[in-house]
Amino acid sequence: MAQLPFPTTPDSCAIGAIAITPADSDLAAAVRALYIGGSGNVKITDALGNATTFNAVQAGSILPVTAVRVWSTGTTATSIVGLV
């Protein structure tokens, strides 16, 4: 990986983005936030193992929560991108 010209602390900006297909299994790696491209509900499991559903998330929103899973069951939002 290239040396980055800025810090990569938990409160710094994302250094990458990955398309997420909701599935009832864990992501390959945790993401620090989610961009929601199409409105709907988003069910995630956070880094502490808590399953939570964010209802009526608007298109273009960023959910600033570390997620280890984006569930297909309970997620109706589309075009989800994980920020890493």
GIDA-V658774 format. One record per pair of residues at least 6 apart in sequence whose C-alpha atoms are under 6 Angstrom apart, sorted by the first residue. I is the first residue (numbers start at 1). J is the second residue. If there is no record, write none. Layout:
# GIDA-V658774
i = {I & I}
j = {J & J}
This chain:
# GIDA-V658774
i = {14 & 14 & 15 & 16 & 16 & 17 & 17 & 17 & 18 & 18 & 19 & 20 & 20 & 22 & 22 & 22 & 23 & 23 & 24 & 24 & 26 & 26 & 27 & 27 & 30 & 30 & 31 & 31 & 31 & 31 & 31 & 32 & 32 & 32 & 33 & 33 & 33 & 33 & 33 & 33 & 34 & 34 & 34 & 34 & 34 & 35 & 35 & 35 & 35 & 36 & 36 & 36 & 36 & 37 & 37 & 37 & 37 & 37 & 38 & 38 & 38 & 38 & 39 & 39 & 39 & 39 & 40 & 40 & 40 & 40 & 41 & 41 & 41 & 41 & 41 & 41 & 41 & 42 & 42 & 42 & 43 & 43 & 43 & 43 & 43 & 43 & 44 & 44 & 44 & 44 & 44 & 45 & 45 & 45 & 45 & 46 & 46 & 46 & 47 & 47}
j = {83 & 84 & 84 & 83 & 84 & 82 & 83 & 84 & 81 & 82 & 81 & 80 & 81 & 70 & 71 & 72 & 71 & 72 & 71 & 72 & 68 & 69 & 68 & 69 & 67 & 68 & 66 & 67 & 82 & 83 & 84 & 66 & 83 & 84 & 63 & 64 & 65 & 66 & 82 & 83 & 62 & 63 & 81 & 82 & 83 & 61 & 62 & 80 & 81 & 59 & 60 & 61 & 80 & 59 & 60 & 78 & 79 & 80 & 59 & 77 & 78 & 79 & 57 & 58 & 59 & 77 & 56 & 57 & 76 & 77 & 54 & 55 & 56 & 57 & 75 & 76 & 77 & 53 & 54 & 75 & 52 & 53 & 70 & 71 & 74 & 75 & 51 & 52 & 69 & 70 & 71 & 51 & 67 & 68 & 69 & 66 & 67 & 68 & 66 & 67}
